[in-house]
Amino acid sequence: MAEKSNDLIQRPLYVFDLPPELLQSIHLKDSATFQPSPSDSSTLNDRLKNSTEDREDGKLSTSCNLCRASFQTLQEQRRHMKSDWHGYNLKQKLKGLKTINEIEFDKLVDDLEESISGSDSEDSEDGHINTKEGTLTALLKKQAKLHDTTASDEDVIPEKRTRGAGKPPLVWFSTPLLSNNVSLGVYRAIFTNAEQEDSDMTNVLRNKQLSPEPSKPLLKAGNGVPLPTSVTSPHVFMCMIGGGHFAAMIVSLAPKLAKKASGVEERQAIVIAHKTFHRYTTRRKQGGAQSANDSAKGAAHSAGSSLRRYNEAALETDIRTLLAEWRSMIDKASLIFVRATGSTNRRTLFGPYEGQVLRHNDLRNRSFPFSTRRATQAELMRAFVELTRVKVSEIDEAALVAANAAEQKNKETPVKPSPVPSKLVPPKPSKEEEAALLHTSQLQALIRRSKAPAVLSYISSNSLSPDFIFYPPTSQANHHAPTPLHLAASINSSAVVLALLTKGNVNPSVTNGEGKPPFDLAGDRATRDAFRVSRSELGDTAWNWDAAHCPPPLTKIEADKREQRERTESEKAEAERRRIEMDKIKKDSSTEAEKSEGKRPGRALGAAAKTGTEQREVESRGMTPEMKARLERERRARAAEERIRRMAGGPGGGGAGR
């Protein structure tokens, strides 16, 4: 039995071609106690767990209980909350009237636009609703006017759909061939209004079965749209429009048998005709059609706005031309599935215009009972497969009844407001605690500044214990360094460590919250040497130095000698480093000097020396005539002085002095 049931649901079940053994045993499920989720496979425990987690995590449900609509994303739900449809239902709820679905609201808006466009009102010249008034306000005013004139409700609210509002989107069946917790769901939208009113839905489902037929060759029209010569099998018309994208498809309900490469037969949908259009009509990064923006803010004067207006008109013409070509097939269609958001898109499809094909009052009109994406051929095919595929759901009915009972009990039980917890006021510290806090802050400040004499003086003047515990001991800093010696060792203050051990009589074996003595917190050699020097001065019997993890003692003289030796070695290394650096600098400078000397202008090897006249010409280049004359006078004066000096120093120079 289990293997047979697994074979039945192993492959997808097509609504119009179910297995014979399943049709014979199927029966309608009680919808009063069974309304599972339309997902293909889900269990009640998972749903209850997920719903509880969603409430705990603060996630919001993307649905509207007032309008009985669900949305794919949170942004779509927010846009719906701002829509005229939601606002109209709010008004209806406040008046105690029944809410309406989206199709009925669209019919109301279209009737309102037709009445305005057919009147002689000056507020609307092109048949659109006055933007200052708004669709919702105009609709409510019309209803109030009709109510005052004792008009019937049928003039305002269209006739209620036969299938009624509030029914679940899926009709659930069960069969003894499957487990008790397995149910089969079929979308209610694929049934006509008369079939939905039939009390025997099982018989209706059996009558809708179609035998698979082989695919027939199709003729192609002039514009590339495949059109059949005659369509005899039942078919549906589906179209989507939004954001400048339009997709339409006519699909036969009778599947065709096709073989895979492995030889296994599978059922495939027969697409009788399909067509897609795309025009640039939406303002990028701002959203909304150009006509909607013109209606709200006035006509814009730009190249982009003109292009979008032209594309809107061209898209409307293309769509209406296509619908006119497909009129014969659309008129024979069993059902019509339409997704058109916005008044502009609905007006494109439903008019009114001369020779319109689709009408609002057509009982075959359906909306897609699930979320859809961009209007494409692939999205239409996905929607068709979703509509015609049987949903398989595993639900534990006993748990479902218990959950419904618990939910009903929670609704009946009044929720008591939880008391607001009062703010906890920290207790006031006692005098001893205040004194400990003061001593802690003072000692820690002195130790961090390495004031060893001040630390010893503060401890003695305030009669504090040498192993004073910082307050509060539960803080993270005091947990790591609870005593003055721990703090001095952790900050590498060797002077304070030596003073506390040799003069403050501090116990070096006291451990902190981590079980470490002060020596383990020392971070450099000087601090560790302070512990070894203290051990040498105090002696091994003064404290338990092994428990303090202190190494063998080290005298002060030895520590100073090692420190002096290390300092000397460090100075020598530094001097050597400086000498190497200076040699390198001198070498680099001499190399640069040689390079610059080689680059100086001079007489090349074998070149003739310049005469005095040529040298003077080179020196006087770029000078003005006045500068050249001054330079020439100075040169002649120096030459005269040189001659006089030589004459005075040579033989017969005495006569020169007469």
C-alpha positions as CSV (number, residue, x, y, z in Angstrom):
1,M,0.0,0.0,0.0
2,A,2.8,2.4,0.9
3,E,4.7,1.6,-2.3
4,K,1.5,2.2,-4.4
5,S,0.8,5.5,-2.7
6,N,4.4,6.6,-3.3
7,D,4.1,5.7,-7.0
8,L,0.9,7.9,-7.3
9,I,2.6,11.0,-6.0
10,Q,6.1,10.3,-7.3
11,R,5.5,12.4,-10.4
12,P,3.6,15.6,-10.7
13,L,-0.2,15.2,-11.0
14,Y,-2.0,17.1,-13.8
15,V,-5.5,18.2,-12.8
16,F,-7.0,17.4,-16.2
17,D,-5.4,14.0,-16.6
18,L,-5.4,12.2,-13.2
19,P,-4.7,8.4,-12.9
20,P,-8.0,6.4,-13.2
21,E,-7.5,4.6,-9.8
22,L,-7.1,8.0,-8.1
23,L,-10.2,9.4,-9.7
24,Q,-12.3,6.4,-8.6
25,S,-11.3,6.7,-4.9
26,I,-11.0,10.4,-4.5
27,H,-13.5,12.3,-2.3
28,L,-13.8,15.9,-1.0
29,K,-12.2,16.8,2.3
30,D,-14.1,18.7,5.0
31,S,-12.9,22.3,4.5
32,A,-14.3,23.4,7.9
33,T,-11.6,21.6,9.8
34,F,-9.0,21.2,7.1
35,Q,-7.4,24.3,5.5
36,P,-3.7,23.7,5.1
37,S,-1.2,25.9,3.4
38,P,-1.1,25.8,-0.4
39,S,2.5,24.8,-0.4
40,D,3.4,21.5,-2.2
41,S,4.9,19.7,0.9
42,S,4.6,21.0,4.4
43,T,3.7,19.5,7.8
44,L,1.7,21.0,10.6
45,N,4.6,20.8,13.1
46,D,6.8,22.8,10.8
47,R,4.1,25.4,10.2
48,L,3.4,25.8,13.9
49,K,7.1,26.0,14.7
50,N,7.8,28.5,11.9
51,S,4.8,30.7,13.0
52,T,6.0,30.6,16.6
53,E,9.6,31.6,15.5
54,D,8.2,34.3,13.3
55,R,6.3,35.8,16.2
56,E,9.4,35.6,18.4
57,D,11.7,37.1,15.8
58,G,9.3,40.0,15.2
59,K,8.6,39.1,11.5
60,L,5.5,40.4,10.0
61,S,3.1,38.4,7.8
62,T,2.9,39.6,4.2
63,S,-0.9,39.5,4.0
64,C,-3.9,41.7,4.5
65,N,-6.7,40.1,6.5
66,L,-9.1,42.9,5.7
67,C,-8.8,42.5,1.9
68,R,-8.0,38.8,2.1
69,A,-4.9,39.2,0.0
70,S,-1.4,37.9,0.3
71,F,1.9,39.3,-1.0
72,Q,5.3,38.0,-2.0
73,T,7.3,40.8,-0.3
74,L,6.9,43.3,2.5
75,Q,7.2,46.2,0.0
76,E,4.2,44.9,-1.9
77,Q,2.2,44.7,1.3
78,R,3.2,48.3,2.2
79,R,2.1,49.5,-1.2
80,H,-1.2,47.7,-0.7
81,M,-1.8,49.4,2.6
82,K,-1.5,52.8,0.8
83,S,-3.8,51.8,-2.1
84,D,-7.3,53.0,-2.7
85,W,-8.6,49.4,-2.5
86,H,-7.4,49.0,1.1
87,G,-8.7,52.4,2.0
88,Y,-12.1,51.7,0.5
89,N,-12.3,48.4,2.5
90,L,-11.4,50.3,5.7
91,K,-14.3,52.7,5.1
92,Q,-16.6,49.7,4.4
93,K,-15.5,48.1,7.7
94,L,-16.2,51.3,9.7
95,K,-19.7,51.5,8.2
96,G,-20.4,47.9,9.1
97,L,-20.5,46.8,5.4
98,K,-18.9,43.9,3.6
99,T,-15.5,44.3,2.1
100,I,-14.9,43.6,-1.6
101,N,-12.1,41.9,-3.5
102,E,-9.8,43.5,-6.1
103,I,-11.9,42.6,-9.1
104,E,-15.0,44.2,-7.6
105,F,-13.1,47.3,-6.7
106,D,-11.7,47.6,-10.3
107,K,-15.2,47.3,-11.6
108,L,-16.3,50.2,-9.3
109,V,-13.4,52.3,-10.4
110,D,-14.1,51.6,-14.1
111,D,-17.8,52.4,-13.6
112,L,-16.8,55.7,-12.0
113,E,-14.4,56.6,-14.8
114,E,-17.0,55.8,-17.4
115,S,-19.6,58.0,-15.7
116,I,-17.1,60.8,-15.5
117,S,-15.9,60.5,-19.1
118,G,-19.5,60.4,-20.3
119,S,-20.6,63.5,-18.5
120,D,-20.0,67.2,-19.4
121,S,-18.0,67.9,-16.2
122,E,-15.2,70.4,-16.7
123,D,-13.1,68.8,-14.0
124,S,-12.2,65.9,-16.3
125,E,-11.6,66.6,-19.9
126,D,-9.9,63.3,-21.0
127,G,-12.0,60.8,-19.0
128,H,-9.6,60.6,-16.0
129,I,-10.5,61.2,-12.4
130,N,-9.5,64.6,-11.1
131,T,-6.1,64.2,-9.4
132,K,-6.9,66.8,-6.7
133,E,-10.0,64.7,-5.7
134,G,-8.5,61.2,-5.9
135,T,-10.1,57.9,-6.9
136,L,-11.2,56.9,-3.4
137,T,-12.7,60.3,-2.6
138,A,-14.6,60.4,-5.8
139,L,-15.9,56.9,-5.3
140,L,-17.1,57.6,-1.7
141,K,-18.8,60.8,-2.9
142,K,-20.6,58.9,-5.6
143,Q,-21.8,56.3,-3.1
144,A,-22.9,59.0,-0.7
145,K,-24.8,60.7,-3.6
146,L,-26.5,57.5,-4.6
147,H,-27.4,56.8,-1.0
148,D,-29.0,60.2,-0.6
149,T,-31.1,59.6,-3.7
150,T,-32.1,56.2,-2.4
151,A,-30.3,54.4,-5.2
152,S,-29.9,50.6,-5.0
153,D,-26.6,49.1,-3.8
154,E,-26.2,47.3,-7.2
155,D,-25.3,50.7,-8.8
156,V,-22.3,51.1,-6.5
157,I,-21.2,47.6,-5.7
158,P,-21.2,45.1,-8.5
159,E,-23.0,41.9,-8.1
160,K,-21.3,39.6,-5.8
161,R,-19.4,36.8,-7.4
162,T,-21.1,33.5,-7.2
163,R,-18.1,31.7,-5.7
164,G,-18.2,34.2,-2.8
165,A,-15.4,35.9,-0.9
166,G,-13.4,34.5,1.8
167,K,-13.2,30.9,0.5
168,P,-9.8,29.3,0.5
169,P,-8.0,29.3,-2.8
170,L,-7.6,25.5,-2.8
171,V,-10.1,22.7,-2.8
172,W,-8.8,19.7,-0.9
173,F,-9.4,16.0,-1.6
174,S,-8.4,12.8,0.0
175,T,-8.2,9.2,-1.1
176,P,-7.8,5.9,0.7
177,L,-4.9,5.0,-1.7
178,L,-2.7,7.5,0.2
179,S,-1.9,8.0,3.9
180,N,-4.5,9.6,6.2
181,N,-2.3,12.7,6.6
182,V,-1.8,13.2,2.8
183,S,-4.2,15.5,1.0
184,L,-4.5,16.6,-2.6
185,G,-5.3,20.3,-3.4
186,V,-6.7,21.8,-6.6
187,Y,-6.9,25.6,-7.2
188,R,-10.5,26.8,-7.0
189,A,-9.9,29.2,-9.9
190,I,-9.7,26.5,-12.5
191,F,-13.4,25.7,-12.0
192,T,-16.2,27.8,-13.5
193,N,-18.7,29.6,-11.4
194,A,-21.3,26.9,-12.0
195,E,-18.9,24.2,-11.2
196,Q,-18.0,25.9,-7.9
197,E,-21.6,25.9,-6.8
198,D,-22.0,22.2,-7.5
199,S,-22.2,20.2,-4.3
200,D,-20.4,17.2,-5.8
201,M,-17.0,18.6,-6.5
202,T,-15.6,15.1,-6.9
203,N,-17.9,14.5,-9.9
204,V,-16.9,17.9,-11.3
205,L,-13.3,17.0,-11.2
206,R,-13.9,13.7,-12.9
207,N,-15.8,15.4,-15.7
208,K,-12.9,17.8,-16.4
209,Q,-10.5,15.0,-17.3
210,L,-9.1,15.2,-20.9
211,S,-7.3,12.6,-22.8
212,P,-3.8,13.5,-24.1
213,E,-3.7,14.3,-27.8
214,P,-0.8,14.4,-30.2
215,S,0.6,17.8,-31.2
216,K,-0.6,19.2,-34.5
217,P,1.4,21.4,-36.9
218,L,0.4,25.1,-36.5
219,L,0.3,27.8,-39.2
220,K,2.2,31.0,-38.6
221,A,0.7,34.4,-39.1
222,G,2.4,37.3,-40.8
223,N,3.7,38.8,-37.6
224,G,5.2,35.6,-36.4
225,V,2.4,34.6,-33.9
226,P,1.5,30.9,-34.4
227,L,-2.2,30.7,-35.0
228,P,-4.1,27.3,-35.4
229,T,-6.5,26.8,-38.2
230,S,-9.2,25.6,-35.7
231,V,-9.1,25.2,-32.0
232,T,-11.4,22.4,-30.8
233,S,-9.9,21.4,-27.4
234,P,-10.7,23.3,-24.2
235,H,-8.1,26.1,-23.6
236,V,-7.5,29.1,-21.4
237,F,-6.3,32.6,-22.1
238,M,-3.7,34.2,-19.8
239,C,-2.1,37.6,-19.9
240,M,0.0,39.8,-17.7
241,I,0.8,43.5,-18.0
242,G,2.9,45.9,-15.9
243,G,5.9,48.2,-16.1
244,G,5.8,48.3,-19.9
245,H,5.9,44.5,-20.2
246,F,3.1,42.5,-21.7
247,A,2.8,38.7,-22.2
248,A,-0.2,36.7,-23.5
249,M,-0.7,33.0,-24.1
250,I,-3.4,30.6,-25.1
251,V,-2.8,27.1,-23.7
252,S,-4.7,24.0,-24.4
253,L,-6.0,22.1,-21.3
254,A,-5.5,18.8,-23.0
255,P,-1.8,17.8,-22.7
256,K,0.3,16.1,-25.3
257,L,2.4,13.0,-24.8
258,A,6.1,13.3,-25.6
259,K,9.0,10.9,-25.1
260,K,12.2,11.8,-23.4
261,A,15.6,10.6,-24.5
262,S,15.2,7.7,-22.1
263,G,12.0,6.6,-23.8
264,V,9.7,7.6,-20.8
265,E,6.5,9.3,-21.8
266,E,5.7,12.6,-20.2
267,R,2.8,15.1,-20.5
268,Q,3.6,18.6,-21.8
269,A,1.4,21.7,-22.2
270,I,0.3,22.6,-25.7
271,V,0.8,26.4,-26.3
272,I,-1.6,27.4,-29.0
273,A,-0.4,31.0,-29.3
274,H,1.8,33.4,-27.4
275,K,3.1,36.9,-27.8
276,T,5.2,39.4,-25.7
277,F,5.7,43.1,-25.9
278,H,8.0,45.5,-24.1
279,R,8.1,49.3,-24.3
280,Y,10.0,51.9,-22.2
281,T,7.1,53.4,-20.3
282,T,8.3,53.4,-16.7
283,R,10.4,56.1,-15.2
284,R,13.7,54.5,-14.0
285,K,14.6,54.7,-10.3
286,Q,11.3,56.5,-9.6
287,G,8.7,54.0,-10.7
288,G,5.2,54.6,-12.0
289,A,4.0,55.1,-15.6
290,Q,4.5,58.4,-17.3
291,S,0.7,58.9,-17.6
292,A,0.3,58.4,-13.8
293,N,3.1,61.0,-13.2
294,D,1.4,63.4,-15.7
295,S,-1.9,63.0,-13.9
296,A,-0.4,63.6,-10.5
297,K,2.1,66.4,-11.2
298,G,1.2,67.7,-14.7
299,A,2.7,67.0,-18.0
300,A,6.5,67.1,-18.0
301,H,8.4,68.6,-21.0
302,S,11.4,66.4,-21.6
303,A,12.7,64.0,-24.2
304,G,12.3,61.1,-21.8
305,S,8.7,61.9,-20.9
306,S,7.8,62.3,-24.6
307,L,9.3,59.0,-25.4
308,R,7.5,57.3,-22.6
309,R,4.1,58.8,-23.7
310,Y,4.7,57.6,-27.2
311,N,5.6,54.1,-26.0
312,E,2.5,53.9,-23.8
313,A,0.3,54.7,-26.8
314,A,2.2,52.3,-29.0
315,L,2.0,49.5,-26.4
316,E,-1.7,50.1,-26.0
317,T,-2.2,49.8,-29.8
318,D,-0.1,46.7,-30.1
319,I,-2.0,44.9,-27.3
320,R,-5.4,45.8,-28.6
321,T,-4.4,44.7,-32.1
322,L,-3.2,41.4,-30.8
323,L,-6.4,40.9,-28.8
324,A,-8.4,41.6,-31.9
325,E,-6.5,39.0,-33.9
326,W,-7.0,36.4,-31.1
327,R,-10.7,37.3,-30.6
328,S,-12.1,34.0,-31.9
329,M,-9.8,32.0,-29.6
330,I,-10.4,34.3,-26.6
331,D,-14.2,34.0,-27.1
332,K,-14.0,30.2,-27.0
333,A,-11.6,30.1,-24.0
334,S,-12.9,28.3,-20.9
335,L,-11.3,30.8,-18.5
336,I,-9.4,34.1,-18.7
337,F,-6.6,34.8,-16.3
338,V,-5.5,38.4,-16.1
339,R,-2.9,40.2,-14.0
340,A,-3.1,44.0,-14.6
341,T,-2.0,46.4,-11.9
342,G,-2.9,50.0,-12.1
343,S,-5.7,51.9,-13.8
344,T,-3.7,52.5,-16.9
345,N,-3.0,48.8,-17.5
346,R,-6.6,47.8,-16.7
347,R,-7.8,50.5,-19.1
348,T,-5.5,49.1,-21.8
349,L,-7.1,45.7,-21.6
350,F,-10.7,46.3,-20.6
351,G,-11.3,49.7,-22.2
352,P,-13.8,50.9,-22.9
353,Y,-12.8,51.3,-26.5
354,E,-14.4,50.4,-29.8
355,G,-14.2,46.7,-30.6
356,Q,-12.9,45.7,-27.2
357,V,-12.3,42.0,-26.6
358,L,-12.0,41.7,-22.8
359,R,-14.8,43.0,-20.5
360,H,-15.0,43.5,-16.8
361,N,-18.4,41.7,-16.4
362,D,-17.1,38.5,-18.1
363,L,-17.7,35.6,-15.7
364,R,-14.7,33.8,-17.0
365,N,-12.3,36.4,-15.6
366,R,-9.9,35.2,-13.0
367,S,-6.9,36.6,-11.2
368,F,-3.9,34.5,-10.4
369,P,-4.3,33.2,-6.8
370,F,-0.6,33.5,-6.1
371,S,2.2,36.0,-6.5
372,T,3.6,36.5,-10.0
373,R,6.8,38.1,-11.3
374,R,7.6,40.2,-14.5
375,A,5.3,39.6,-17.4
376,T,7.2,37.1,-19.7
377,Q,6.4,34.0,-21.6
378,A,8.3,31.9,-19.1
379,E,6.3,33.4,-16.2
380,L,3.0,32.6,-17.9
381,M,4.1,29.0,-18.4
382,R,5.1,28.8,-14.7
383,A,1.7,30.2,-13.7
384,F,-0.1,27.7,-15.9
385,V,1.9,24.8,-14.4
386,E,1.2,26.1,-10.9
387,L,-2.5,26.4,-11.7
388,T,-2.9,22.9,-13.2
389,R,-0.6,20.9,-10.9
390,V,-2.2,19.0,-7.9
391,K,-0.8,20.1,-4.6
392,V,0.3,17.4,-2.2
393,S,0.2,18.3,1.5
394,E,1.0,16.2,4.6
395,I,-1.0,17.3,7.6
396,D,-1.6,15.7,10.9
397,E,-5.3,16.4,11.4
398,A,-5.3,15.6,15.1
399,A,-2.6,18.2,15.7
400,L,-4.4,20.6,13.4
401,V,-7.6,20.3,15.4
402,A,-5.7,20.7,18.7
403,A,-3.9,23.8,17.3
404,N,-7.2,25.3,16.1
405,A,-8.8,24.7,19.6
406,A,-5.8,26.2,21.3
407,E,-6.0,29.3,19.0
408,Q,-9.7,29.7,19.7
409,K,-9.1,29.4,23.4
410,N,-6.4,32.0,23.2
411,K,-8.8,34.3,21.4
412,E,-11.5,33.8,24.1
413,T,-9.1,34.3,27.0
414,P,-8.5,38.0,27.7
415,V,-4.9,38.9,27.5
416,K,-3.7,40.5,30.8
417,P,-1.2,43.2,30.4
418,S,2.1,42.2,31.8
419,P,3.3,44.3,34.7
420,V,6.0,46.7,33.9
421,P,9.1,45.8,35.9
422,S,10.3,48.6,38.1
423,K,13.8,49.8,37.5
424,L,16.3,48.2,39.9
425,V,18.0,50.8,42.0
426,P,21.5,49.7,43.0
427,P,21.9,49.6,46.8
428,K,23.7,52.4,48.5
429,P,27.3,51.3,49.5
430,S,28.2,51.2,53.1
431,K,30.9,53.4,54.7
432,E,33.4,50.5,54.6
433,E,32.7,50.0,50.9
434,E,33.1,53.7,50.2
435,A,36.4,53.7,52.1
436,A,37.6,50.6,50.1
437,L,36.7,52.3,46.8
438,L,38.6,55.4,47.8
439,H,41.7,53.5,48.8
440,T,41.5,51.4,45.6
441,S,41.4,54.5,43.3
442,Q,44.2,56.3,45.2
443,L,46.6,53.3,45.3
444,Q,46.0,52.3,41.6
445,A,46.7,55.9,40.5
446,L,50.0,56.1,42.5
447,I,51.1,52.6,41.2
448,R,50.4,53.5,37.6
449,R,52.6,56.6,37.9
450,S,55.4,54.5,39.6
451,K,55.4,56.6,42.8
452,A,56.9,54.0,45.1
453,P,57.5,56.2,48.1
454,A,54.0,57.6,47.9
455,V,52.5,54.1,47.7
456,L,54.4,53.0,50.9
457,S,53.4,56.3,52.6
458,Y,49.7,55.9,51.7
459,I,49.6,52.3,53.0
460,S,51.2,53.2,56.3
461,S,49.3,56.4,56.9
462,N,45.9,54.7,56.3
463,S,46.8,51.6,58.3
464,L,46.1,49.4,55.3
465,S,47.1,45.8,55.0
466,P,50.2,45.2,52.8
467,D,48.1,42.7,50.8
468,F,45.2,45.1,50.5
469,I,42.5,43.7,48.1
470,F,41.1,46.2,45.6
471,Y,37.4,46.9,45.7
472,P,35.2,45.7,44.1
473,P,36.9,42.3,43.7
474,T,34.3,41.2,41.1
475,S,35.4,43.7,38.4
476,Q,37.5,42.4,35.5
477,A,40.5,44.6,36.2
478,N,40.5,43.7,39.9
479,H,40.1,40.0,39.1
480,H,43.3,40.1,37.1
481,A,45.3,42.3,39.5
482,P,43.6,42.2,42.9
483,T,46.6,43.5,45.0
484,P,49.1,46.4,44.7
485,L,51.9,44.0,44.0
486,H,49.9,42.3,41.2
487,L,49.2,45.7,39.6
488,A,52.8,46.8,39.8
489,A,54.1,43.6,38.2
490,S,51.4,43.7,35.4
491,I,52.5,47.3,34.4
492,N,56.2,46.4,34.7
493,S,56.9,49.0,37.5
494,S,60.1,47.5,38.9
495,A,60.7,50.3,41.4
496,V,57.2,49.8,43.0
497,V,57.7,46.0,43.1
498,L,61.1,46.3,44.8
499,A,59.7,48.8,47.4
500,L,56.6,46.8,48.2
501,L,58.6,43.6,48.7
502,T,61.6,45.0,50.6
503,K,59.9,47.8,52.6
504,G,56.2,47.1,52.5
505,N,56.3,43.5,53.8
506,V,54.1,42.3,50.9
507,N,53.5,38.5,50.5
508,P,54.7,37.5,46.9
509,S,52.8,34.2,47.0
510,V,49.2,35.7,47.0
511,T,47.4,34.6,43.8
512,N,44.8,36.4,41.8
513,G,41.4,35.1,40.5
514,E,43.3,33.1,37.8
515,G,45.5,31.4,40.4
516,K,48.7,33.4,39.3
517,P,51.2,35.0,41.7
518,P,52.5,38.5,40.9
519,F,55.7,37.2,39.4
520,D,53.8,35.5,36.6
521,L,52.4,38.9,35.6
522,A,55.8,40.5,35.1
523,G,56.5,41.4,31.5
524,D,60.2,42.4,31.4
525,R,63.5,41.4,32.9
526,A,63.8,44.5,35.1
527,T,60.6,43.6,36.9
528,R,61.5,39.9,37.3
529,D,65.0,40.9,38.6
530,A,63.2,43.1,41.3
531,F,61.7,39.8,42.7
532,R,65.0,38.1,42.6
533,V,66.8,41.0,44.4
534,S,64.1,41.1,47.0
535,R,64.5,37.4,47.6
536,S,68.2,37.9,48.0
537,E,67.8,40.8,50.5
538,L,64.9,39.2,52.5
539,G,66.2,35.7,52.5
540,D,64.7,32.4,51.5
541,T,62.9,32.0,54.8
542,A,61.0,35.3,54.7
543,W,58.3,34.0,52.2
544,N,57.4,30.9,50.3
545,W,59.4,31.9,47.1
546,D,58.7,28.6,45.4
547,A,55.0,29.2,45.7
548,A,55.6,32.7,44.3
549,H,57.3,31.1,41.2
550,C,60.3,33.3,41.9
551,P,63.7,32.1,40.4
552,P,66.9,31.8,42.5
553,P,68.0,35.0,44.3
554,L,70.1,37.7,42.7
555,T,72.1,40.4,44.6
556,K,71.8,44.0,43.8
557,I,75.5,44.2,42.8
558,E,75.1,41.4,40.3
559,A,72.0,42.9,38.9
560,D,73.7,46.3,38.5
561,K,76.7,44.7,36.9
562,R,74.6,42.8,34.4
563,E,72.6,45.9,33.7
564,Q,75.8,47.9,33.2
565,R,77.3,45.2,30.9
566,E,74.1,45.1,28.8
567,R,74.1,48.9,28.6
568,T,77.7,48.9,27.5
569,E,77.1,46.3,24.8
570,S,74.1,48.2,23.7
571,E,76.1,51.4,23.4
572,K,78.8,49.7,21.5
573,A,76.4,48.2,19.1
574,E,74.8,51.6,18.6
575,A,78.2,53.2,18.0
576,E,79.1,50.6,15.5
577,R,75.8,51.1,13.7
578,R,76.3,54.8,13.6
579,R,79.9,54.4,12.2
580,I,78.7,52.1,9.5
581,E,75.9,54.5,8.6
582,M,78.4,57.5,8.5
583,D,80.8,55.5,6.2
584,K,77.9,54.8,3.9
585,I,76.9,58.4,3.8
586,K,80.5,59.6,3.1
587,K,80.8,57.0,0.3
588,D,77.5,58.0,-1.2
589,S,78.5,61.7,-1.0
590,S,81.9,61.1,-2.6
591,T,80.2,59.1,-5.4
592,E,77.8,61.9,-6.0
593,A,80.6,64.5,-6.1
594,E,82.5,62.5,-8.7
595,K,79.4,62.2,-10.8
596,S,78.8,66.0,-10.6
597,E,82.5,66.7,-11.3
598,G,82.3,64.6,-14.4
599,K,79.2,66.5,-15.5
600,R,80.8,70.0,-15.2
601,P,81.4,71.8,-18.6
602,G,85.1,71.8,-19.5
603,R,87.4,71.4,-22.4
604,A,87.1,68.1,-24.0
605,L,90.1,66.0,-24.8
606,G,91.7,67.3,-28.0
607,A,89.5,70.4,-28.1
608,A,91.1,73.8,-28.9
609,A,91.2,76.4,-26.1
610,K,89.0,79.5,-26.5
611,T,90.5,82.9,-27.0
612,G,89.9,85.8,-24.7
613,T,87.5,87.4,-27.1
614,E,85.5,84.1,-27.4
615,Q,85.5,83.7,-23.6
616,R,84.2,87.3,-23.2
617,E,81.4,86.7,-25.8
618,V,80.3,83.6,-23.9
619,E,80.2,85.4,-20.6
620,S,78.3,88.4,-22.1
621,R,75.5,86.4,-23.7
622,G,72.1,87.5,-22.6
623,M,73.3,90.9,-21.3
624,T,72.0,94.3,-22.3
625,P,74.3,96.8,-23.9
626,E,74.6,98.8,-20.7
627,M,75.6,95.7,-18.7
628,K,78.2,94.8,-21.4
629,A,79.7,98.3,-21.2
630,R,79.9,98.2,-17.4
631,L,81.5,94.7,-17.5
632,E,84.0,95.9,-20.1
633,R,85.0,99.0,-17.9
634,E,85.4,96.7,-14.9
635,R,87.6,94.3,-16.9
636,R,89.8,97.2,-18.2
637,A,90.1,98.7,-14.7
638,R,91.3,95.3,-13.3
639,A,93.8,94.9,-16.1
640,A,95.2,98.4,-15.5
641,E,95.6,97.7,-11.8
642,E,97.3,94.4,-12.6
643,R,99.8,96.2,-14.9
644,I,100.5,98.9,-12.2
645,R,101.2,96.2,-9.6
646,R,103.6,94.3,-11.8
647,M,105.4,97.6,-12.7
648,A,105.7,98.5,-9.0
649,G,107.2,95.1,-8.1
650,G,109.7,94.9,-11.1
651,P,113.1,96.6,-11.8
652,G,112.9,100.4,-12.1
653,G,109.8,100.3,-10.0
654,G,111.0,103.2,-7.9
655,G,110.7,105.6,-10.8
656,A,107.1,104.8,-10.9
657,G,106.6,106.5,-7.6
658,R,107.9,109.9,-8.7
